């Protein structure tokens, strides 16, 4: 876990068969937490929440590809937390079972999202906002925690890479526009939590990402 100001609890770790990065964000005062992209291993996620003394209230998704949701249904069942997604990814959410079948991954049933995320919407715990950053999928979201200079980019931006656009709903022009017009306008000192692989620094990507430069 990377150190952040004491006013925020953050831990990121890989889960599931595709090692999707799952992130816990907790308010140390209320002890309420959100989980971003629980792509599997619900018992591990629950254990980390318990370690921090957090109560899960919201499960949010950067997008609706199967590897980012595999523990969502069980987490909701076990904790009562609400599920959140951008509405533009509803068709992908409704095809999660088909996605799993195509990749040979066991499907765990997951209910429909409780509510749809909106652009610039304040997240639970009041510590961040949702940014609509389409391209990898039509409803791809990033989550920005300005006070803590933390950006959860999902599969939109990677360390020296960008998200694929050859999967369901991908759009190359849209992802470039999202990165340039939404992400690269944030604080360049921000830590970027990617959907897979290591964290990066936003300013480094602005200058050195071979696919999209500021």
PyMOL CGO cylinders between C-alpha atoms (Angstrom):
from pymol import cmd
from pymol.cgo import CYLINDER

trace = [
    CYLINDER, 0.00, 0.00, 0.00, 1.37, 3.38, -0.98, 0.3, 1, 1, 1, 1, 1, 1,
    CYLINDER, 1.37, 3.38, -0.98, 1.43, 6.04, 1.75, 0.3, 1, 1, 1, 1, 1, 1,
    CYLINDER, 1.43, 6.04, 1.75, -1.21, 8.77, 1.55, 0.3, 1, 1, 1, 1, 1, 1,
    CYLINDER, -1.21, 8.77, 1.55, -2.36, 11.51, 3.94, 0.3, 1, 1, 1, 1, 1, 1,
    CYLINDER, -2.36, 11.51, 3.94, -3.85, 10.08, 7.11, 0.3, 1, 1, 1, 1, 1, 1,
    CYLINDER, -3.85, 10.08, 7.11, -7.26, 11.44, 6.12, 0.3, 1, 1, 1, 1, 1, 1,
    CYLINDER, -7.26, 11.44, 6.12, -7.70, 8.63, 3.61, 0.3, 1, 1, 1, 1, 1, 1,
    CYLINDER, -7.70, 8.63, 3.61, -7.28, 4.86, 3.80, 0.3, 1, 1, 1, 1, 1, 1,
    CYLINDER, -7.28, 4.86, 3.80, -6.24, 3.34, 0.48, 0.3, 1, 1, 1, 1, 1, 1,
    CYLINDER, -6.24, 3.34, 0.48, -5.07, -0.13, -0.42, 0.3, 1, 1, 1, 1, 1, 1,
    CYLINDER, -5.07, -0.13, -0.42, -4.73, -1.63, -3.89, 0.3, 1, 1, 1, 1, 1, 1,
    CYLINDER, -4.73, -1.63, -3.89, -4.05, -5.29, -4.63, 0.3, 1, 1, 1, 1, 1, 1,
    CYLINDER, -4.05, -5.29, -4.63, -4.56, -7.70, -7.57, 0.3, 1, 1, 1, 1, 1, 1,
    CYLINDER, -4.56, -7.70, -7.57, -7.48, -10.13, -7.50, 0.3, 1, 1, 1, 1, 1, 1,
    CYLINDER, -7.48, -10.13, -7.50, -9.08, -12.75, -9.70, 0.3, 1, 1, 1, 1, 1, 1,
    CYLINDER, -9.08, -12.75, -9.70, -7.85, -14.79, -12.65, 0.3, 1, 1, 1, 1, 1, 1,
    CYLINDER, -7.85, -14.79, -12.65, -6.73, -11.74, -14.65, 0.3, 1, 1, 1, 1, 1, 1,
    CYLINDER, -6.73, -11.74, -14.65, -5.16, -9.99, -11.64, 0.3, 1, 1, 1, 1, 1, 1,
    CYLINDER, -5.16, -9.99, -11.64, -7.37, -6.94, -11.86, 0.3, 1, 1, 1, 1, 1, 1,
    CYLINDER, -7.37, -6.94, -11.86, -6.38, -4.20, -9.42, 0.3, 1, 1, 1, 1, 1, 1,
    CYLINDER, -6.38, -4.20, -9.42, -8.97, -3.87, -6.67, 0.3, 1, 1, 1, 1, 1, 1,
    CYLINDER, -8.97, -3.87, -6.67, -8.82, -0.71, -4.53, 0.3, 1, 1, 1, 1, 1, 1,
    CYLINDER, -8.82, -0.71, -4.53, -10.28, -0.03, -1.09, 0.3, 1, 1, 1, 1, 1, 1,
    CYLINDER, -10.28, -0.03, -1.09, -10.95, 3.59, -0.18, 0.3, 1, 1, 1, 1, 1, 1,
    CYLINDER, -10.95, 3.59, -0.18, -11.93, 4.25, 3.42, 0.3, 1, 1, 1, 1, 1, 1,
    CYLINDER, -11.93, 4.25, 3.42, -12.94, 7.23, 5.54, 0.3, 1, 1, 1, 1, 1, 1,
    CYLINDER, -12.94, 7.23, 5.54, -11.01, 6.90, 8.82, 0.3, 1, 1, 1, 1, 1, 1,
    CYLINDER, -11.01, 6.90, 8.82, -13.69, 8.90, 10.69, 0.3, 1, 1, 1, 1, 1, 1,
    CYLINDER, -13.69, 8.90, 10.69, -16.93, 7.19, 9.61, 0.3, 1, 1, 1, 1, 1, 1,
    CYLINDER, -16.93, 7.19, 9.61, -15.12, 3.91, 8.81, 0.3, 1, 1, 1, 1, 1, 1,
    CYLINDER, -15.12, 3.91, 8.81, -17.22, 3.66, 5.65, 0.3, 1, 1, 1, 1, 1, 1,
    CYLINDER, -17.22, 3.66, 5.65, -15.52, 2.32, 2.55, 0.3, 1, 1, 1, 1, 1, 1,
    CYLINDER, -15.52, 2.32, 2.55, -15.92, 1.90, -1.18, 0.3, 1, 1, 1, 1, 1, 1,
    CYLINDER, -15.92, 1.90, -1.18, -14.40, -0.91, -3.21, 0.3, 1, 1, 1, 1, 1, 1,
    CYLINDER, -14.40, -0.91, -3.21, -13.40, -0.28, -6.81, 0.3, 1, 1, 1, 1, 1, 1,
    CYLINDER, -13.40, -0.28, -6.81, -13.36, -3.18, -9.29, 0.3, 1, 1, 1, 1, 1, 1,
    CYLINDER, -13.36, -3.18, -9.29, -13.65, -6.32, -7.13, 0.3, 1, 1, 1, 1, 1, 1,
    CYLINDER, -13.65, -6.32, -7.13, -12.50, -8.69, -9.85, 0.3, 1, 1, 1, 1, 1, 1,
    CYLINDER, -12.50, -8.69, -9.85, -12.47, -11.81, -7.65, 0.3, 1, 1, 1, 1, 1, 1,
    CYLINDER, -12.47, -11.81, -7.65, -11.27, -13.18, -4.31, 0.3, 1, 1, 1, 1, 1, 1,
    CYLINDER, -11.27, -13.18, -4.31, -14.09, -11.75, -2.20, 0.3, 1, 1, 1, 1, 1, 1,
    CYLINDER, -14.09, -11.75, -2.20, -12.70, -13.32, 0.98, 0.3, 1, 1, 1, 1, 1, 1,
    CYLINDER, -12.70, -13.32, 0.98, -9.40, -11.50, 0.49, 0.3, 1, 1, 1, 1, 1, 1,
    CYLINDER, -9.40, -11.50, 0.49, -11.26, -8.23, -0.04, 0.3, 1, 1, 1, 1, 1, 1,
    CYLINDER, -11.26, -8.23, -0.04, -13.36, -8.80, 3.10, 0.3, 1, 1, 1, 1, 1, 1,
    CYLINDER, -13.36, -8.80, 3.10, -10.23, -9.61, 5.08, 0.3, 1, 1, 1, 1, 1, 1,
    CYLINDER, -10.23, -9.61, 5.08, -8.56, -6.36, 4.03, 0.3, 1, 1, 1, 1, 1, 1,
    CYLINDER, -8.56, -6.36, 4.03, -11.69, -4.37, 4.92, 0.3, 1, 1, 1, 1, 1, 1,
    CYLINDER, -11.69, -4.37, 4.92, -11.71, -6.04, 8.32, 0.3, 1, 1, 1, 1, 1, 1,
    CYLINDER, -11.71, -6.04, 8.32, -8.00, -5.32, 8.78, 0.3, 1, 1, 1, 1, 1, 1,
    CYLINDER, -8.00, -5.32, 8.78, -8.70, -1.61, 8.37, 0.3, 1, 1, 1, 1, 1, 1,
    CYLINDER, -8.70, -1.61, 8.37, -11.89, -1.73, 10.46, 0.3, 1, 1, 1, 1, 1, 1,
    CYLINDER, -11.89, -1.73, 10.46, -13.99, -0.59, 7.51, 0.3, 1, 1, 1, 1, 1, 1,
    CYLINDER, -13.99, -0.59, 7.51, -17.65, -1.16, 6.61, 0.3, 1, 1, 1, 1, 1, 1,
    CYLINDER, -17.65, -1.16, 6.61, -18.29, -1.52, 2.89, 0.3, 1, 1, 1, 1, 1, 1,
    CYLINDER, -18.29, -1.52, 2.89, -21.11, 0.74, 1.69, 0.3, 1, 1, 1, 1, 1, 1,
    CYLINDER, -21.11, 0.74, 1.69, -20.50, 1.02, -2.07, 0.3, 1, 1, 1, 1, 1, 1,
    CYLINDER, -20.50, 1.02, -2.07, -19.05, -1.16, -4.84, 0.3, 1, 1, 1, 1, 1, 1,
    CYLINDER, -19.05, -1.16, -4.84, -18.10, 0.92, -7.88, 0.3, 1, 1, 1, 1, 1, 1,
    CYLINDER, -18.10, 0.92, -7.88, -16.86, -0.22, -11.26, 0.3, 1, 1, 1, 1, 1, 1,
    CYLINDER, -16.86, -0.22, -11.26, -14.61, 1.49, -13.76, 0.3, 1, 1, 1, 1, 1, 1,
    CYLINDER, -14.61, 1.49, -13.76, -16.34, -0.51, -16.49, 0.3, 1, 1, 1, 1, 1, 1,
    CYLINDER, -16.34, -0.51, -16.49, -18.28, -3.71, -17.13, 0.3, 1, 1, 1, 1, 1, 1,
    CYLINDER, -18.28, -3.71, -17.13, -15.72, -6.16, -18.47, 0.3, 1, 1, 1, 1, 1, 1,
    CYLINDER, -15.72, -6.16, -18.47, -15.94, -9.49, -16.68, 0.3, 1, 1, 1, 1, 1, 1,
    CYLINDER, -15.94, -9.49, -16.68, -12.54, -9.36, -14.97, 0.3, 1, 1, 1, 1, 1, 1,
    CYLINDER, -12.54, -9.36, -14.97, -13.55, -6.27, -12.97, 0.3, 1, 1, 1, 1, 1, 1,
    CYLINDER, -13.55, -6.27, -12.97, -16.74, -7.67, -11.44, 0.3, 1, 1, 1, 1, 1, 1,
    CYLINDER, -16.74, -7.67, -11.44, -16.21, -11.33, -10.51, 0.3, 1, 1, 1, 1, 1, 1,
    CYLINDER, -16.21, -11.33, -10.51, -16.61, -10.74, -6.75, 0.3, 1, 1, 1, 1, 1, 1,
    CYLINDER, -16.61, -10.74, -6.75, -19.26, -8.00, -6.98, 0.3, 1, 1, 1, 1, 1, 1,
    CYLINDER, -19.26, -8.00, -6.98, -22.29, -10.22, -6.49, 0.3, 1, 1, 1, 1, 1, 1,
    CYLINDER, -22.29, -10.22, -6.49, -20.87, -12.04, -3.48, 0.3, 1, 1, 1, 1, 1, 1,
    CYLINDER, -20.87, -12.04, -3.48, -19.65, -8.82, -1.87, 0.3, 1, 1, 1, 1, 1, 1,
    CYLINDER, -19.65, -8.82, -1.87, -23.08, -7.28, -2.23, 0.3, 1, 1, 1, 1, 1, 1,
    CYLINDER, -23.08, -7.28, -2.23, -24.71, -10.40, -0.82, 0.3, 1, 1, 1, 1, 1, 1,
    CYLINDER, -24.71, -10.40, -0.82, -22.35, -10.54, 2.16, 0.3, 1, 1, 1, 1, 1, 1,
    CYLINDER, -22.35, -10.54, 2.16, -22.24, -6.83, 3.01, 0.3, 1, 1, 1, 1, 1, 1,
    CYLINDER, -22.24, -6.83, 3.01, -25.39, -5.21, 1.62, 0.3, 1, 1, 1, 1, 1, 1,
    CYLINDER, -25.39, -5.21, 1.62, -23.27, -2.63, -0.23, 0.3, 1, 1, 1, 1, 1, 1,
    CYLINDER, -23.27, -2.63, -0.23, -24.77, -1.00, -3.31, 0.3, 1, 1, 1, 1, 1, 1,
    CYLINDER, -24.77, -1.00, -3.31, -23.46, -1.62, -6.86, 0.3, 1, 1, 1, 1, 1, 1,
    CYLINDER, -23.46, -1.62, -6.86, -22.62, 1.32, -9.16, 0.3, 1, 1, 1, 1, 1, 1,
    CYLINDER, -22.62, 1.32, -9.16, -21.79, 1.58, -12.89, 0.3, 1, 1, 1, 1, 1, 1,
    CYLINDER, -21.79, 1.58, -12.89, -22.16, 4.08, -15.72, 0.3, 1, 1, 1, 1, 1, 1,
    CYLINDER, -22.16, 4.08, -15.72, -25.35, 3.43, -17.68, 0.3, 1, 1, 1, 1, 1, 1,
    CYLINDER, -25.35, 3.43, -17.68, -23.54, 3.36, -21.04, 0.3, 1, 1, 1, 1, 1, 1,
    CYLINDER, -23.54, 3.36, -21.04, -22.03, 0.03, -19.94, 0.3, 1, 1, 1, 1, 1, 1,
    CYLINDER, -22.03, 0.03, -19.94, -25.41, -1.55, -19.17, 0.3, 1, 1, 1, 1, 1, 1,
    CYLINDER, -25.41, -1.55, -19.17, -25.31, -3.75, -22.32, 0.3, 1, 1, 1, 1, 1, 1,
    CYLINDER, -25.31, -3.75, -22.32, -21.90, -5.08, -21.25, 0.3, 1, 1, 1, 1, 1, 1,
    CYLINDER, -21.90, -5.08, -21.25, -23.17, -5.72, -17.72, 0.3, 1, 1, 1, 1, 1, 1,
    CYLINDER, -23.17, -5.72, -17.72, -26.09, -7.67, -19.14, 0.3, 1, 1, 1, 1, 1, 1,
    CYLINDER, -26.09, -7.67, -19.14, -23.64, -9.81, -21.15, 0.3, 1, 1, 1, 1, 1, 1,
    CYLINDER, -23.64, -9.81, -21.15, -21.29, -10.65, -18.27, 0.3, 1, 1, 1, 1, 1, 1,
    CYLINDER, -21.29, -10.65, -18.27, -22.16, -14.35, -18.39, 0.3, 1, 1, 1, 1, 1, 1,
    CYLINDER, -22.16, -14.35, -18.39, -21.37, -14.44, -22.13, 0.3, 1, 1, 1, 1, 1, 1,
    CYLINDER, -21.37, -14.44, -22.13, -18.06, -12.65, -21.52, 0.3, 1, 1, 1, 1, 1, 1,
    CYLINDER, -18.06, -12.65, -21.52, -17.08, -15.23, -18.91, 0.3, 1, 1, 1, 1, 1, 1,
    CYLINDER, -17.08, -15.23, -18.91, -17.99, -18.09, -21.23, 0.3, 1, 1, 1, 1, 1, 1,
    CYLINDER, -17.99, -18.09, -21.23, -15.85, -16.64, -24.03, 0.3, 1, 1, 1, 1, 1, 1,
    CYLINDER, -15.85, -16.64, -24.03, -12.80, -16.50, -21.76, 0.3, 1, 1, 1, 1, 1, 1,
    CYLINDER, -12.80, -16.50, -21.76, -13.46, -19.79, -19.98, 0.3, 1, 1, 1, 1, 1, 1,
    CYLINDER, -13.46, -19.79, -19.98, -13.99, -18.15, -16.58, 0.3, 1, 1, 1, 1, 1, 1,
    CYLINDER, -13.99, -18.15, -16.58, -16.70, -19.45, -14.20, 0.3, 1, 1, 1, 1, 1, 1,
    CYLINDER, -16.70, -19.45, -14.20, -19.62, -17.03, -13.98, 0.3, 1, 1, 1, 1, 1, 1,
    CYLINDER, -19.62, -17.03, -13.98, -20.88, -15.98, -10.57, 0.3, 1, 1, 1, 1, 1, 1,
    CYLINDER, -20.88, -15.98, -10.57, -24.33, -14.36, -10.86, 0.3, 1, 1, 1, 1, 1, 1,
    CYLINDER, -24.33, -14.36, -10.86, -24.40, -10.65, -10.14, 0.3, 1, 1, 1, 1, 1, 1,
    CYLINDER, -24.40, -10.65, -10.14, -27.51, -8.47, -9.77, 0.3, 1, 1, 1, 1, 1, 1,
    CYLINDER, -27.51, -8.47, -9.77, -28.17, -5.33, -11.77, 0.3, 1, 1, 1, 1, 1, 1,
    CYLINDER, -28.17, -5.33, -11.77, -26.50, -2.15, -10.51, 0.3, 1, 1, 1, 1, 1, 1,
    CYLINDER, -26.50, -2.15, -10.51, -28.45, -0.32, -7.82, 0.3, 1, 1, 1, 1, 1, 1,
    CYLINDER, -28.45, -0.32, -7.82, -27.83, 3.02, -9.48, 0.3, 1, 1, 1, 1, 1, 1,
    CYLINDER, -27.83, 3.02, -9.48, -25.98, 4.54, -12.40, 0.3, 1, 1, 1, 1, 1, 1,
    CYLINDER, -25.98, 4.54, -12.40, -22.87, 6.67, -11.97, 0.3, 1, 1, 1, 1, 1, 1,
    CYLINDER, -22.87, 6.67, -11.97, -22.86, 10.14, -13.51, 0.3, 1, 1, 1, 1, 1, 1,
    CYLINDER, -22.86, 10.14, -13.51, -20.00, 12.32, -14.69, 0.3, 1, 1, 1, 1, 1, 1,
    CYLINDER, -20.00, 12.32, -14.69, -18.66, 14.54, -11.87, 0.3, 1, 1, 1, 1, 1, 1,
    CYLINDER, -18.66, 14.54, -11.87, -20.76, 12.68, -9.31, 0.3, 1, 1, 1, 1, 1, 1,
    CYLINDER, -20.76, 12.68, -9.31, -19.46, 12.73, -5.73, 0.3, 1, 1, 1, 1, 1, 1,
    CYLINDER, -19.46, 12.73, -5.73, -18.60, 9.27, -4.48, 0.3, 1, 1, 1, 1, 1, 1,
    CYLINDER, -18.60, 9.27, -4.48, -19.67, 7.69, -1.21, 0.3, 1, 1, 1, 1, 1, 1,
    CYLINDER, -19.67, 7.69, -1.21, -17.46, 8.79, 1.70, 0.3, 1, 1, 1, 1, 1, 1,
    CYLINDER, -17.46, 8.79, 1.70, -17.35, 12.26, 0.12, 0.3, 1, 1, 1, 1, 1, 1,
    CYLINDER, -17.35, 12.26, 0.12, -13.69, 12.03, -0.80, 0.3, 1, 1, 1, 1, 1, 1,
    CYLINDER, -13.69, 12.03, -0.80, -13.72, 11.77, -4.59, 0.3, 1, 1, 1, 1, 1, 1,
    CYLINDER, -13.72, 11.77, -4.59, -15.63, 12.22, -7.83, 0.3, 1, 1, 1, 1, 1, 1,
    CYLINDER, -15.63, 12.22, -7.83, -16.47, 10.02, -10.79, 0.3, 1, 1, 1, 1, 1, 1,
    CYLINDER, -16.47, 10.02, -10.79, -15.21, 11.07, -14.23, 0.3, 1, 1, 1, 1, 1, 1,
    CYLINDER, -15.21, 11.07, -14.23, -16.76, 9.65, -17.40, 0.3, 1, 1, 1, 1, 1, 1,
    CYLINDER, -16.76, 9.65, -17.40, -13.78, 8.62, -19.55, 0.3, 1, 1, 1, 1, 1, 1,
    CYLINDER, -13.78, 8.62, -19.55, -15.18, 6.54, -22.43, 0.3, 1, 1, 1, 1, 1, 1,
    CYLINDER, -15.18, 6.54, -22.43, -13.04, 4.69, -24.96, 0.3, 1, 1, 1, 1, 1, 1,
    CYLINDER, -13.04, 4.69, -24.96, -12.09, 1.34, -23.45, 0.3, 1, 1, 1, 1, 1, 1,
    CYLINDER, -12.09, 1.34, -23.45, -15.85, 0.89, -23.09, 0.3, 1, 1, 1, 1, 1, 1,
    CYLINDER, -15.85, 0.89, -23.09, -18.69, 3.40, -23.63, 0.3, 1, 1, 1, 1, 1, 1,
    CYLINDER, -18.69, 3.40, -23.63, -19.25, 3.76, -19.89, 0.3, 1, 1, 1, 1, 1, 1,
    CYLINDER, -19.25, 3.76, -19.89, -15.66, 3.67, -18.63, 0.3, 1, 1, 1, 1, 1, 1,
    CYLINDER, -15.66, 3.67, -18.63, -15.17, 5.73, -15.49, 0.3, 1, 1, 1, 1, 1, 1,
    CYLINDER, -15.17, 5.73, -15.49, -12.15, 7.07, -13.64, 0.3, 1, 1, 1, 1, 1, 1,
    CYLINDER, -12.15, 7.07, -13.64, -12.25, 8.15, -10.00, 0.3, 1, 1, 1, 1, 1, 1,
    CYLINDER, -12.25, 8.15, -10.00, -10.43, 11.29, -8.87, 0.3, 1, 1, 1, 1, 1, 1,
    CYLINDER, -10.43, 11.29, -8.87, -9.46, 12.07, -5.28, 0.3, 1, 1, 1, 1, 1, 1,
    CYLINDER, -9.46, 12.07, -5.28, -8.09, 15.59, -5.63, 0.3, 1, 1, 1, 1, 1, 1,
    CYLINDER, -8.09, 15.59, -5.63, -7.08, 16.21, -2.02, 0.3, 1, 1, 1, 1, 1, 1,
    CYLINDER, -7.08, 16.21, -2.02, -4.98, 13.06, -2.05, 0.3, 1, 1, 1, 1, 1, 1,
    CYLINDER, -4.98, 13.06, -2.05, -3.67, 13.39, -5.62, 0.3, 1, 1, 1, 1, 1, 1,
    CYLINDER, -3.67, 13.39, -5.62, -4.99, 9.94, -6.42, 0.3, 1, 1, 1, 1, 1, 1,
    CYLINDER, -4.99, 9.94, -6.42, -6.53, 8.82, -9.72, 0.3, 1, 1, 1, 1, 1, 1,
    CYLINDER, -6.53, 8.82, -9.72, -8.09, 5.38, -10.23, 0.3, 1, 1, 1, 1, 1, 1,
    CYLINDER, -8.09, 5.38, -10.23, -8.03, 5.05, -14.01, 0.3, 1, 1, 1, 1, 1, 1,
    CYLINDER, -8.03, 5.05, -14.01, -9.27, 1.50, -14.55, 0.3, 1, 1, 1, 1, 1, 1,
    CYLINDER, -9.27, 1.50, -14.55, -8.35, 0.23, -18.01, 0.3, 1, 1, 1, 1, 1, 1,
    CYLINDER, -8.35, 0.23, -18.01, -8.25, 3.71, -19.54, 0.3, 1, 1, 1, 1, 1, 1,
    CYLINDER, -8.25, 3.71, -19.54, -4.64, 4.57, -18.70, 0.3, 1, 1, 1, 1, 1, 1,
    CYLINDER, -4.64, 4.57, -18.70, -1.74, 2.27, -17.83, 0.3, 1, 1, 1, 1, 1, 1,
    CYLINDER, -1.74, 2.27, -17.83, 1.93, 2.77, -17.06, 0.3, 1, 1, 1, 1, 1, 1,
    CYLINDER, 1.93, 2.77, -17.06, 3.25, 3.66, -20.53, 0.3, 1, 1, 1, 1, 1, 1,
    CYLINDER, 3.25, 3.66, -20.53, 0.11, 2.27, -22.10, 0.3, 1, 1, 1, 1, 1, 1,
    CYLINDER, 0.11, 2.27, -22.10, -3.60, 2.78, -22.70, 0.3, 1, 1, 1, 1, 1, 1,
    CYLINDER, -3.60, 2.78, -22.70, -6.61, 0.49, -22.63, 0.3, 1, 1, 1, 1, 1, 1,
    CYLINDER, -6.61, 0.49, -22.63, -7.51, -1.81, -25.48, 0.3, 1, 1, 1, 1, 1, 1,
    CYLINDER, -7.51, -1.81, -25.48, -10.21, -0.63, -27.85, 0.3, 1, 1, 1, 1, 1, 1,
    CYLINDER, -10.21, -0.63, -27.85, -10.65, -3.85, -29.82, 0.3, 1, 1, 1, 1, 1, 1,
    CYLINDER, -10.65, -3.85, -29.82, -13.03, -5.36, -27.25, 0.3, 1, 1, 1, 1, 1, 1,
    CYLINDER, -13.03, -5.36, -27.25, -16.78, -4.81, -26.84, 0.3, 1, 1, 1, 1, 1, 1,
    CYLINDER, -16.78, -4.81, -26.84, -17.64, -1.12, -27.19, 0.3, 1, 1, 1, 1, 1, 1,
    CYLINDER, -17.64, -1.12, -27.19, -14.07, 0.11, -27.64, 0.3, 1, 1, 1, 1, 1, 1,
    CYLINDER, -14.07, 0.11, -27.64, -13.39, 3.42, -29.40, 0.3, 1, 1, 1, 1, 1, 1,
    CYLINDER, -13.39, 3.42, -29.40, -9.81, 4.54, -30.07, 0.3, 1, 1, 1, 1, 1, 1,
    CYLINDER, -9.81, 4.54, -30.07, -10.63, 8.19, -30.71, 0.3, 1, 1, 1, 1, 1, 1,
    CYLINDER, -10.63, 8.19, -30.71, -12.74, 8.35, -27.57, 0.3, 1, 1, 1, 1, 1, 1,
    CYLINDER, -12.74, 8.35, -27.57, -10.05, 6.93, -25.30, 0.3, 1, 1, 1, 1, 1, 1,
    CYLINDER, -10.05, 6.93, -25.30, -7.44, 9.38, -26.61, 0.3, 1, 1, 1, 1, 1, 1,
    CYLINDER, -7.44, 9.38, -26.61, -9.90, 12.23, -26.07, 0.3, 1, 1, 1, 1, 1, 1,
    CYLINDER, -9.90, 12.23, -26.07, -10.71, 11.04, -22.54, 0.3, 1, 1, 1, 1, 1, 1,
    CYLINDER, -10.71, 11.04, -22.54, -7.05, 10.84, -21.58, 0.3, 1, 1, 1, 1, 1, 1,
    CYLINDER, -7.05, 10.84, -21.58, -6.09, 14.20, -23.07, 0.3, 1, 1, 1, 1, 1, 1,
    CYLINDER, -6.09, 14.20, -23.07, -9.16, 16.20, -22.08, 0.3, 1, 1, 1, 1, 1, 1,
    CYLINDER, -9.16, 16.20, -22.08, -10.03, 14.67, -18.72, 0.3, 1, 1, 1, 1, 1, 1,
    CYLINDER, -10.03, 14.67, -18.72, -7.07, 12.85, -17.17, 0.3, 1, 1, 1, 1, 1, 1,
    CYLINDER, -7.07, 12.85, -17.17, -4.13, 14.92, -18.41, 0.3, 1, 1, 1, 1, 1, 1,
    CYLINDER, -4.13, 14.92, -18.41, -5.80, 18.06, -17.04, 0.3, 1, 1, 1, 1, 1, 1,
    CYLINDER, -5.80, 18.06, -17.04, -5.54, 16.77, -13.48, 0.3, 1, 1, 1, 1, 1, 1,
    CYLINDER, -5.54, 16.77, -13.48, -2.61, 17.29, -11.10, 0.3, 1, 1, 1, 1, 1, 1,
    CYLINDER, -2.61, 17.29, -11.10, 0.51, 15.87, -12.75, 0.3, 1, 1, 1, 1, 1, 1,
    CYLINDER, 0.51, 15.87, -12.75, 1.83, 14.83, -9.33, 0.3, 1, 1, 1, 1, 1, 1,
    CYLINDER, 1.83, 14.83, -9.33, -1.10, 12.44, -8.92, 0.3, 1, 1, 1, 1, 1, 1,
    CYLINDER, -1.10, 12.44, -8.92, -0.57, 8.73, -8.39, 0.3, 1, 1, 1, 1, 1, 1,
    CYLINDER, -0.57, 8.73, -8.39, -2.44, 6.72, -11.03, 0.3, 1, 1, 1, 1, 1, 1,
    CYLINDER, -2.44, 6.72, -11.03, -3.89, 3.35, -10.02, 0.3, 1, 1, 1, 1, 1, 1,
    CYLINDER, -3.89, 3.35, -10.02, -4.26, 1.36, -13.21, 0.3, 1, 1, 1, 1, 1, 1,
    CYLINDER, -4.26, 1.36, -13.21, -6.65, -1.49, -13.94, 0.3, 1, 1, 1, 1, 1, 1,
    CYLINDER, -6.65, -1.49, -13.94, -3.79, -4.00, -14.12, 0.3, 1, 1, 1, 1, 1, 1,
    CYLINDER, -3.79, -4.00, -14.12, -0.13, -3.72, -13.21, 0.3, 1, 1, 1, 1, 1, 1,
    CYLINDER, -0.13, -3.72, -13.21, 1.82, -1.09, -11.29, 0.3, 1, 1, 1, 1, 1, 1,
    CYLINDER, 1.82, -1.09, -11.29, 0.86, 2.42, -10.28, 0.3, 1, 1, 1, 1, 1, 1,
    CYLINDER, 0.86, 2.42, -10.28, 2.29, 5.29, -12.25, 0.3, 1, 1, 1, 1, 1, 1,
    CYLINDER, 2.29, 5.29, -12.25, 2.57, 9.07, -11.99, 0.3, 1, 1, 1, 1, 1, 1,
    CYLINDER, 2.57, 9.07, -11.99, 0.31, 11.20, -14.13, 0.3, 1, 1, 1, 1, 1, 1,
    CYLINDER, 0.31, 11.20, -14.13, 3.04, 13.65, -15.13, 0.3, 1, 1, 1, 1, 1, 1,
    CYLINDER, 3.04, 13.65, -15.13, 5.24, 10.79, -16.29, 0.3, 1, 1, 1, 1, 1, 1,
    CYLINDER, 5.24, 10.79, -16.29, 2.47, 9.52, -18.55, 0.3, 1, 1, 1, 1, 1, 1,
    CYLINDER, 2.47, 9.52, -18.55, 1.83, 13.01, -19.91, 0.3, 1, 1, 1, 1, 1, 1,
    CYLINDER, 1.83, 13.01, -19.91, 5.45, 13.19, -21.04, 0.3, 1, 1, 1, 1, 1, 1,
    CYLINDER, 5.45, 13.19, -21.04, 6.43, 9.59, -21.70, 0.3, 1, 1, 1, 1, 1, 1,
    CYLINDER, 6.43, 9.59, -21.70, 3.36, 7.54, -22.62, 0.3, 1, 1, 1, 1, 1, 1,
    CYLINDER, 3.36, 7.54, -22.62, 4.08, 6.40, -26.20, 0.3, 1, 1, 1, 1, 1, 1,
    CYLINDER, 4.08, 6.40, -26.20, 0.37, 6.20, -27.10, 0.3, 1, 1, 1, 1, 1, 1,
    CYLINDER, 0.37, 6.20, -27.10, -1.02, 9.49, -25.75, 0.3, 1, 1, 1, 1, 1, 1,
    CYLINDER, -1.02, 9.49, -25.75, 1.09, 12.48, -24.76, 0.3, 1, 1, 1, 1, 1, 1,
    CYLINDER, 1.09, 12.48, -24.76, -0.14, 15.77, -23.39, 0.3, 1, 1, 1, 1, 1, 1,
]
cmd.load_cgo(trace, "trace")
